[in-house]
Amino acid sequence: MISNQLSLNLSPFMAIYDIVVPKDNMLRQINDLVDFSFVQEELQNKYCLDHGRNAVPPIRMFKYLLLKSIFDLSDVDVVERSKYDMSLKYFLDMAPEDGVIDPSSLTKFRKLRLKDVNLLDMLIQKTVAIALEKEIIKSSAVIVDATHTKARYNQKSPKEILMEKSKLLRKAVYQIDEKMKDKWLFALLDG
């Protein structure tokens, strides 16, 4: 369920952000200048308004995915970093003492709310367009490619990961001892 009410953060600790997150911090500027209400509007029909428990606000969930994209982090890493990085908490509109989501919530959000990869790309493109308009991003060339977005969320199979890691391990061993190539080749032929 998504609440129709806007949340008002009344934490007595909110002033700490003015001390630890400088005005020129990129995330602070994005958060202060970009109106993310378009995310709520785009995802409104993906939530029930009157049944179930309250959901994490879709804007916050989108911002987690945006942080993953900005900093090239995994679900687990972005959630872990948001526990202690005050600029991330500020960007996520959280009180300094608020707890973070479980990383599995990001997977559920992508699967249940962003079934269509194009929706995530569209939301990111809107965010980038607004950031360009507000001159938060100075570059005139910003590329958002659906292939890369989809690839990040469609992880490799365990077999592909193992094959890739074993190849890297073999290369590392060969750098230390070139003779291992022959030993492993003979072991494969004998086996």
Protein Blocks (a to p, Z undefined) as FASTA:
>chain_A
ZZfbdcddfbfklmmmmmmmcfklmklmmmmmpccklmmmmmmmmpcfkgcjddddfklm
mmmmmmmmmnopafklmmmmmmmmmklmmmnopafklccddfklmmmmmmmmmmplklmm
mmmmmmmmmmmmnomambfbdcddfklmmmmmmccdfklmmmmmmmmmmmmmmmmmmmlm
mmmmmmmmmZZ
